[in-house]
Structures are given as structure tokens and as C-alpha cells.
Amino acid sequence: MSSSVSSRIVLLPLAVALAAGPALAKDDAVEAAKRKQLVIVSFDGAHDNLLWEKSRAMAKRTGAHFTYFLSCTFLFPKDERAKYQAPHEKRGRSNVGFSPDREDTILRLGEIWLAKLEGHDIGSHACGHFDGGKWSAEDWKSEFTFFHEALKNAWQNAGVGEREPADWQRFVKEDIKGFRAPYLSAGSGLIKALEAHGFTYDASLVSKGPALPVASGEIARFALPLVPEGAARRPVIAMDYNLYVRHSKGKEAPEKSAAFEESTLQAYRDAFTKQYGGERIPLQLGFHFVEMNAGAYWRALDRFLTETCGKQDVACVSYAQAMDILAKEKKAAGAAL
């Protein structure tokens, strides 16, 4: 990510002030209408190579940019699982498994690199998808160190070091700036570990509705919002898995896929419309590399981005791009004052 230290210093205190401030006054509402409405879409896990291709094609078709939160065990074939040691777990254990073989890993590395070249944001989803809610800062640091080394040495470990892109090492060192905790379970030790490993943002919080990022130390913290959904308009976290549990109790119901798609799309539309015609707080939507309920949520996303990203004053961006845009907006607002 290209956000500078100075940009982060501008963003964070103002983000806190805006998030904690009163409702917009009339003049502020006019100013809000001049701002771009940001739509931030992210994918957790980032493993299935066919879904890498599908998501990248969706981005090209709609003009969107995404954040991919990568689980690093997918950089190792399952016969090399013993290389991974998660905090407080048996060696070689992962809640999401590993890559099936070396060829699959090599394909994934190519997808990561293509996504980077196409302007997408690659972040960390840790490695073995464990609940770190009770982890210490040292536990998180251990997980982040393994993640960094796994990505740094990925091409060599896959046996194709000669195919490593020339800019790969700089990318690993400088561009992996975002994180989302598995299960959105962060715990008190996370922030210190994020700071120690050079991250600039975390996307593990949940908010009552769309919210500006808030600051914890040097880390900008984004939150997936609760959005009204369904005939009863009950709030649900704007993430495909939460909708999956809401709609079918976490079990596949393909016969209802079309209905789930329509309900999800309407929830996205309503959440967007409220912000687009109001305060223009960024709308964040979360997904996984799994097409739950026969693809209902990915289809809803595709339709939503197709009809939304081309609207006037709308930008469908990654978290990295949102950080830059928000920093520039707050700097401009400060200069005007």
C-alpha cells in the first residue's frame, strides 16, 4: 500500500473525531454530498484459484478494486503441513487446511501477483484460521512472522524460485499493510503485534452501521457494519457467512439460492442508498472464497457492483485505496479550516 506515515497521522485523529462526533449539521451534509461514496469489498481466505479468477474478472467488469485477506497455509501443500506451528496448537494443524499440492500453490502465487498488478490490495488473514481472541501480543507476532516468511519465500518453497517476479520481495516487505482476524476475533494483544509488524490498518471490528475508521495507536481500525436485511429488516453483519447462517443456518439450501440472492442484493442496495444520499460514510462488505448457498452472495455482489460502481461520485475501492482517499479528504478539510 502506498499510504505514507504522514498520511496516516492525518487520517487517524480525524477519523476518531468524526466517528465520535454529532450527527451532520445541514452545512456538513452539503459537504458530504461533495465526497465520494466509497464501497469497500474484501475476501477472506483467498485460496480457491478458480475464485481468484472469477473475482478478478468481476473487478475488471465492474471497475472495482478488492482487498484479499490471505490465509498463508494455502502457500504450503498438505504434505508440508509440519512446517506450520500456530500458537497453542499442534504442529501442522490448520482450521482451513493447506494447498492440495505444489501445482495448486504455484497457480495461487500467480493469481496473487496478477491481482497486485491489477491494483488490488493483498492483506493478511493470519495463517491457520484460529481464534486469536485470547492470544497475547507475542502469539500474534509469532503468527505474523510465519505469515511474512511464508510469503517472502513462497516461490522458493514451491520449487520455482526462478519464476519469482522481480518486485516480489519489495511487495512482501512494503505492501502487506492490512489485516483481518479470523472469526473477527482480535483480543487485547493484537494491536501491539500489528504495530510491531508494520501494519497500518485492521478490518476486524463490527459496527452498528457504516462507520469511519477509528484509531488504536498507529492502526486504523475498520468495521464491517450491521445492515438491515429481509422482510423483518433485522440487522446482520454485512458478510456472506453471516447471511448464510441467517438464511439457512449454515447449511446449503440451493433450492432457495435465488431468493437469498435477491434479499442480499436488496440489503446492499438499501445500505448503499442510505449513505449515498446522506453522510457518505464508506460501505464495507465482506466475503469468503466459498460460494455459499449455490453462489447466492457472489451473484448478489456482482449485480450490486455492476449497478453501483459506475454511479457519479462512487468509488469501489480496496481498503488500501480507502486509506489514501480518506487521508487526502481529511487533509483537505484541515487545510480549508
N, C-alpha and C positions, 0 to 999 in steps of 0.2 A: 504494500500500500504506500501511497506517496505522501500521506499526511506528515507534515513536519512537526517537530516538537513545538514550535511557536504556534502552529495551528491548533494543536491540542490544548495549549494553555488558554487560547482564546475561547475554544468551544466549551470546555468543561464547566467553569464557573457560571457562564451564562446559561448553559443548559440546566444547571441546578436552579438558578434563579427563575427561569421560565417555567420549569416543571413545578416549582413550589409557589408560583405567583398566582394572582387572582385571575378570574375569567377575563377574556379580552374585552376591553372597552371598545366603543364604536370606532374610534380612530385606529386602534390596534387591529380591528377586524379588516379595515381598509388595507392596512399594511399587509395583513396575512394574505389577502387576495392577490397581492403582488408576488408572493413567494411561490416557488414551485411546490406542487404536491408530490412528495416522494412516496414511492411504493417500493418496499424492500423485501425481496424474496430470497429465501435461503433453503438449502437442502442439507439435512444431516446424514452422516454415514458416507455418502458419495462412493459407493462400491460397485454397483452393477454397471458394467461397461455399456450395455445397451441403453440404460437410462442416462448415462453421461451423454451419449449421442443424442438421445431424444430431448434432453433438457437444453443442450447447446443449440439444436435445431429450433426449438421453441424460442430461445432467446434471439436468434437471428431473425426469425419470422416476425417477432413482436417488437424488436428493438430494446429488449430488456437486458440487464446485466444481473447476474446472480452471485450470491456467496455460497460456496461449497464448504461445509464443515466436515473435514475428512477424518475418518477413524483409521488410525495408522496400522492396525493389524492387517488391513487389506493390502498392505505393501509386502506381506510375507505369505508364501504358500503354507498350507496347513502342515506340511511335513517339516517346517522350520519353526513351529509354534513355540518350541522351547526357548527361543531367543527372547521371548517376551515375559517379563515379570511385573505384574501390576501390584500396587501396594496392597498388602494384606491378603493376597490371593495366591493360589498355587501357580507355580511356574507353568507357562504355556496355556493358561486359561484365558478365554475371552468370551464375553457375553454375546458378541456378534460374529464370532468365528474369524476365519482368516481367508486369504485368497485360495481358491481351489488348486491352483498350480502356478508355475512360473510364467507361463504364457499369458495367463489372465492378468498377472501383476504387471507385465510389460505393457499390455494394452491399456491398463489403468494409468500407468505413468504417462503414456502418450496422451490420454484424454485430459489429464491434469494439465499437461503442458499446453495443449491446444486451448483449453479453457482460459489459461493465463494469457496466452497470446491474443485471445478474443476479448480481453478486458474484464474477465470475471475475477472474483476475489476468492482466494483459497485460504480457508481458516482451519483451525484445529477443533476436532471433536474428541480430543484425547485419543486413546488407543483401543482399549478393550471394552469400552462402554459400561463401566462400572459406576455405581452410585457413590460419588465422592462427597456426599453431604457431611460426612464425619471425618474426612481426610484432613490432615494437617497441611501446613504450607510445604513442609518437606515432602510429604506424599505427593502433592501436586507437582512439585519441582521434579521429582523422580519421573513422573508420567510425562511431563513436558520435555525432559531431557531425552527420554526414549523416543518420543514423537519426533523431535528435531533430528536426532541421529538417524532414525529410520528414513526420514525424507531426504536428509543430506546424502546418505549412502545408498539410496534406493536403486539407482541404476547399476551400481557395482554389485549390490546384493542380488540383483536379478540376473547377473551374469552378462550384462550388456553395457558395461561401462563406456565402451566406445561410442554408444549411441546417446550418451548424456548430452542434453543441449548445452551450448556454451555458456548460457546465462543462468543455468540451473542453481549453482551454488549461491549466486547473489540473490536469486529469488527465494531460496530457502532461508537465507540469513536475514533478508530485509523485508520481504513481502508477506510473511505469515504473521499477521498482526491481530487477528480476531479469534475468538474462542466461543464455543457454546458447550456448556456442561451436559453430559448425558443425563437424561431424565430431568433436565433443568435443575439439577441438584448441585449447588455450588458449595455451600458451607463456608465457615469463617476463615479457613486457610487459603482460599482461592486467590484473593486479590493480591496478597504479597507475592505469591508464586507467579501470577501473571506479570506483575511489575518486574520481578527478577528476570523473567524470560523475555522481556521486551515487547509484550503485547500492549496494544493501545485500546482495544475495546473487548467487551464481553457481551454476549447476547443471550444470557441465561435467565433473565428476570421475566416476571409476568406482571402485567399492569391491568387495572380495571377497564381501561380503554386505551386507544393510541396515546403514546406519551413520548415526550422528548427524552433523550438520554440524560442520565444523571451521573455524577462523578463519584467514584470511590478511589481516593488517592489519585493516581495518574491514569486510571482506567475509566473510559466512558462506558456506561452500562445501559444497554438497550433492553427493552422488554417486549415480548410478544403480548399483544393485547387480548383481553376478553372481548368478543364481539357477539351481538345478538344473532341467534340462528333458529330457524324453524318457525312453525306456526305460533309456538308459545314464546318466541323471542328470548329464549333462555341463553344467558351468556356461556360461551365456550372459548377456550384458548384457540387462537387463530392458527392452528396447526393440524395437519392432516390426521395424525394419530388420534388427537383428541376428538375430532369429528368422527373418526372410525369407531371409537369407543361409544360416543354419543349415539351414533346411528345404529350400530349393530353389535354393541357390547364387545368389540374387538374380535368378532368372528366374521368371516366372509359371507356376504349376502348378495351375490351377483345379480339376483333377480330384482333387487331394489337399487341397483347401481345408478340408473338414470335419475331416479327420484333423489338419491343422495347428492348427485351432481348438481341438480337444479337448486336444492336447498343450500348447498355450499356456495354456489355462484351468487345466489341472492344475498347471502350473508356478506360475501366480499363486496358486492355492489353497494349494499347499504352502508357498510363501514367506510368505503371509499367516498361515497356521495356526501356523507356527513362531514368528512374532513375537507373535501374539495370545495364545498360550499361554505365552509366555516373557518376553523383555525389553521387548517392545512398542516396539522401535525403528521409526521410520517406514519404510513400504514405498513406494519410488518406482518408478513405471512410466512409460516414455516412449513416445510415438507421433508419427507424422507425419500430415500431411493428405494421405495417399495410402493407399488401401485395398489393401494388398499381398496377393498370393495370394487374389484374389477376395474380399477383406474378412475373411479369417480372423481377423486380430488385433483388428480393431474389434469383431467379433462376440464374441470371447473377452472383450474388455474390458467390453462391455455386459453380458454374463452375469455376469462377476465382480463388477461394481459393483452389479448388481441383487440379488445374493445376499449382498453384504458390507456395503454402506453402512448398512443398517438394523440391523445387529447392535449389541448392547449395548456401550457404550464404544468405538465405532468412529466415526471422523470422516474422510470422504473430502474432502480439502481441497486448495486450491491451495498453492503454495509461500509466497505472501504470508501466508495464514492459518496455515500451519505455523510460520512465523517468529514470529508473535504467540503462538501456543499454546505453543511451546517456551520462549519468553522468559518467559511467565507461570508455566510449570511450574518453571523454574529459579529464578525469583524467589521463588516459594512455598517451594521446597526450601531456599533460603538463609535465608529467614525462620524456617523450622522449626528449622534448625540453630542 
